[in-house]
Amino acid sequence: MRAPEVTNIDTHGFWLLVRGKEHFLPYEEYPWFRDARVRDILNVGLVNKDHLHWPALDVDLSVDSLENPEAYPLVCGNPPPHAQAPPSTPRLMRTPTPPEVEGTGLARRKRGK
């Protein structure tokens, strides 16, 4: 079995030749590759007959997902747009006061104290 081969990379995505078929992976659908270094995109292996692996990027795809993308909705680390807060809504995060700030007068005082 021949190793997968990246045959072309451009600003929209890259072409991957695997098992005698060439597949285009657009960055819009495969965002993990958008900001990757060329050498990391080129470093792809076929772990078994259906498992592609990019070790430097920690990305795994099945060959079947390239051949039948409609059967594999992509899930990325970012929440879907409808689940995100609108840009005008500030996101607040509560964090505990670090020990080095406690008692220095820089820590927030609890209400009523």
N, C-alpha and C positions, 0 to 999 in steps of 0.2 A: 504494500500500500504506500503510495507517494505521500510525502509530507505536504501539508497545506502551504500555499504560496500566496503572498500578497503581490499582486501583479501591477497595481497602480494605486497611488494615493493622491487625492486632490483636496481642495478646500471644502468639498461637499461630503466626502466619505472616502471609502477605499474599496477596491476589488479584491476578492479572495477566491483563489482557485482551490477547490477541495473535491476530491473524488471525481475528477474530470469535469466538474461544473464550476462556472464562475458566478459569484454572487456579489452584488453591490451592497455595501453596508453604509447607509447614509448616517452622518453624525446626528441628525435629528431623531432617528430611530434608535441609534446606538450611541448615546451621549458619553459613554465611558471612554470612547476613543477620541473625542473632540480635541482635548488638550494634551493628548499623549505624544510622546516623542516618536519620531519615525521608527527608530530602532526598536522601540517597545511594541509598536504595531506589527513590525516585521517578525518579531520573535513570537511566533505562534506554533503550537504543536497539536498534533492529533493524538490525544491520550488513548483513545480506543476508536473503534470505527465511527462513533457518533459524538465524540466529546472534544471540542476545540478548547485550548487553554492558552491564555496570554499570561505567563507567570509574573512579569514585571507590573502588569496592570491588575492582577488578581481578577481576571474576567474569564468566565466559562460560558460557552454557548454550545448547544447541540447543533449538529449539522442539519437535523430535521427542522429546527427552528428557522434556519435560513431557507430551506426548501418549501416550508409550509408556514410562513410567518403569521398568517391569520389564526393558526391554532395555538400560538404562543404570544399572548399579550406581554409586552415588556414591562418589567417593574424595575424602577430605578430608586436610588436612595432619597430622591426628592418627593415630597407629597404631591398629589395631583393638584393642578391649579385651583380647582373648586374647593379644595380642603385648606388652602393657604389663606391667611388673613389678608385683607386688602392692604395695599402699600401704605395707606394713610393711617392704619391702625398700628400704634406702637406696640412692640412686643416687649413685655416686661418679664424679667427673670429674677426670681428671688434666690439669693445665694447666702449661705451662712457667713457671719462675720468672721474673717480670718483671725486666729489667735493673736497675731502680732498687732491687730487694730483694737482688740478688746481692751477696755479700760484706758484708752489714750484720749478719749473725748471725741475721736473720729467715728466711733461706732454710733449707729442710730439709737436713740433712746426710745424705749417702749412708751406708748401713750400712757398718760397718767403717772409717769415717774419723772 
